[in-house]
Amino acid sequence: MDYSLHLLTTRAQCDAVLAYATAKLGLLTYHDAQTGRRTGNLTTSATNDTSELASLNAYITAMTPVIPTLLAGKNRDKQVNELRTSTDRRDTLLARQGQQGPEVLLEAEAESGLVDIQVPFIEDFIAKVTAHRATLTS
């Protein structure tokens, strides 16, 4: 990109612009590290939760019609409790998807992608301002 570098006529002006750009680069680098860590955690959570949710749904779907056919007793009580526990866990996973589900993972990946674009842009900006600064005498 062509910048209006010709408008910077002193090294002090260049220094002010470089201070801004360096601070921006520092924020982007920090944000990139945080986003990378968050994306890694979300990838693990979203993948595990999705797998567990599929398993729980299959179990619940299979067991729901079976339970009424079981004879009353310890085995039926055990199966009812397992079904209740599985249903509760499924409900917990569904509620948690708003904080760490696939949608949140994709948003974090998009944020990371934006940072990946911005860092080289700012680095190029710094290089061009620095080169222009070297041409100035005062």
C-alpha positions in Angstrom: 0.0 0.0 0.0 1.2 3.5 -0.7 1.2 5.7 2.4 1.4 9.5 2.6 4.9 9.3 3.8 5.8 12.6 2.0 3.7 14.4 4.6 6.2 13.3 7.4 8.9 15.9 7.2 10.7 15.4 10.5 12.2 12.4 12.3 10.0 13.3 15.3 6.9 12.9 13.2 8.2 9.5 12.0 9.0 8.6 15.6 5.4 9.4 16.6 4.0 7.2 13.8 6.5 4.5 14.7 5.5 4.6 18.3 1.9 4.1 17.3 2.7 1.3 14.9 5.0 -0.5 17.4 2.3 -0.3 20.1 -0.3 -1.7 17.6 2.1 -4.5 16.7 2.6 -5.3 20.3 -1.2 -5.5 20.9 -1.7 -7.6 17.8 1.1 -10.0 18.9 -0.4 -10.3 22.4 -3.9 -10.8 21.0 -2.5 -13.4 18.6 -1.0 -15.4 21.5 -4.2 -15.2 23.5 -6.4 -16.0 20.5 -4.2 -19.0 19.7 -4.4 -20.4 23.2 -8.1 -19.8 23.3 -8.6 -21.4 19.9 -6.6 -24.5 21.0 -8.7 -24.9 24.1 -11.9 -24.3 22.2 -10.9 -26.9 19.5 -10.4 -29.5 22.1 -13.6 -28.6 24.0 -15.8 -28.3 20.9 -14.5 -31.6 19.4 -14.9 -33.5 22.7 -18.3 -32.0 23.5 -19.6 -32.8 20.0 -18.4 -36.4 20.2 -19.8 -36.9 23.7 -23.1 -35.2 22.7 -23.5 -37.6 19.7 -22.8 -40.6 22.0 -25.3 -39.4 24.6 -28.0 -38.7 22.0 -27.5 -42.3 20.7 -27.7 -43.8 24.2 -30.8 -41.7 25.1 -32.6 -42.5 21.9 -31.9 -46.2 22.3 -32.7 -46.5 26.0 -35.8 -44.3 26.2 -38.2 -46.9 24.6 -36.4 -49.9 26.4 -36.9 -48.7 30.0 -40.7 -49.1 30.1 -40.3 -52.7 29.0 -37.9 -53.6 31.8 -39.2 -55.5 34.9 -39.4 -53.5 38.1 -36.3 -54.0 40.2 -32.7 -53.0 40.7 -31.7 -53.3 37.0 -34.6 -51.1 35.9 -33.7 -48.5 38.6 -30.1 -48.6 37.5 -31.1 -48.1 33.9 -33.5 -45.2 34.8 -30.7 -43.5 36.8 -28.2 -43.9 33.9 -30.7 -42.5 31.5 -31.4 -39.5 33.8 -27.6 -38.9 34.3 -27.1 -39.1 30.5 -30.0 -36.7 29.9 -28.6 -34.3 32.5 -25.1 -34.4 30.9 -26.6 -33.9 27.4 -28.5 -30.8 28.7 -25.3 -29.5 30.3 -23.4 -29.9 27.1 -26.1 -28.2 25.0 -26.2 -25.3 27.4 -22.4 -25.0 27.3 -22.2 -24.8 23.5 -22.9 -21.1 23.7 -19.6 -20.6 25.5 -17.4 -23.2 23.9 -19.2 -24.8 21.1 -18.4 -24.9 17.4 -19.8 -21.4 16.7 -17.5 -19.9 19.4 -14.6 -21.9 18.0 -15.2 -20.5 14.5 -15.4 -16.9 15.8 -12.1 -17.4 17.6 -10.6 -18.8 14.4 -11.8 -15.8 12.5 -10.2 -13.5 15.1 -7.0 -15.3 14.7 -7.2 -15.0 10.9 -7.7 -11.2 11.2 -4.6 -10.9 13.4 -2.6 -13.0 10.9 -3.5 -10.5 8.2 -2.9 -7.4 10.3 0.6 -8.3 11.7 2.3 -8.4 8.3 0.5 -5.2 7.3 1.8 -3.3 10.4 5.3 -4.8 9.9 5.3 -3.5 6.3 4.0 -0.1 7.6 6.9 0.1 10.2 9.5 -0.8 7.5 8.2 1.9 5.1 8.1 4.6 7.8 11.5 3.6 9.1 12.9 3.7 5.5 11.4 7.2 5.0 12.8 8.3 8.4 16.3 7.4 7.2 15.9 9.9 4.3 15.2 12.8 6.6 17.9 15.1 8.0 16.1 16.4 11.0 
